[in-house]
Amino acid sequence: METTDRHDLLQRAEDFDRQARQAAEMGDLATAARLILQSLECERRAGGLGPQVLQLIKPR
């Protein structure tokens, strides 16, 4: 299920990026900036899914 969640987040990031490019081409820079931030947030959240490395390391 995490793979699906990660895929969905990355797909949303791509969609936001595409929309941001269109908004920038039309001169709507405020909307483009907002969409870029949403895209980056999706990428950040996708990167946080999966096993956490710190939880796998045994303390000495």
FENRATA-V191416 format. One record per residue. N is the residue number from 0. PHI is phi in whole degrees, -180 to 180 (999 if undefined). OMEGA is omega as a letter, one per 30 degrees, with the letter a starting at -180 (999 if undefined). D_CENTER is the distance of its C-alpha to the mean C-alpha in whole Angstrom. Layout:
n/phi/omega/d_center
N/PHI/OMEGA/D_CENTER
N/PHI/OMEGA/D_CENTER
//
This chain:
n/phi/omega/d_center
0/999/l/17
1/-63/l/14
2/-63/l/14
3/-65/l/14
4/-60/a/11
5/-63/l/9
6/-61/l/10
7/-61/l/9
8/-65/l/6
9/-68/l/6
10/-67/l/8
11/-62/l/7
12/-61/l/5
13/-63/l/8
14/-62/l/10
15/-62/l/9
16/-63/l/10
17/-61/l/13
18/-65/l/14
19/-64/l/13
20/-62/l/16
21/-64/l/18
22/-63/l/18
23/-65/l/19
24/-63/l/22
25/-85/l/23
26/91/l/24
27/-90/a/21
28/-71/l/20
29/-65/l/19
30/-66/l/17
31/-59/a/15
32/-64/l/14
33/-63/l/13
34/-68/l/11
35/-63/l/9
36/-63/l/9
37/-66/l/7
38/-62/l/5
39/-64/l/5
40/-64/l/5
41/-63/l/2
42/-63/l/2
43/-63/a/5
44/-65/l/6
45/-65/l/6
46/-69/a/8
47/-86/l/10
48/-81/l/11
49/104/a/15
50/-67/l/18
51/-92/a/18
52/-60/a/20
53/-63/l/22
54/-76/a/23
55/-90/a/25
56/-86/l/27
57/-81/l/30
58/-72/a/32
59/-80/999/35
//
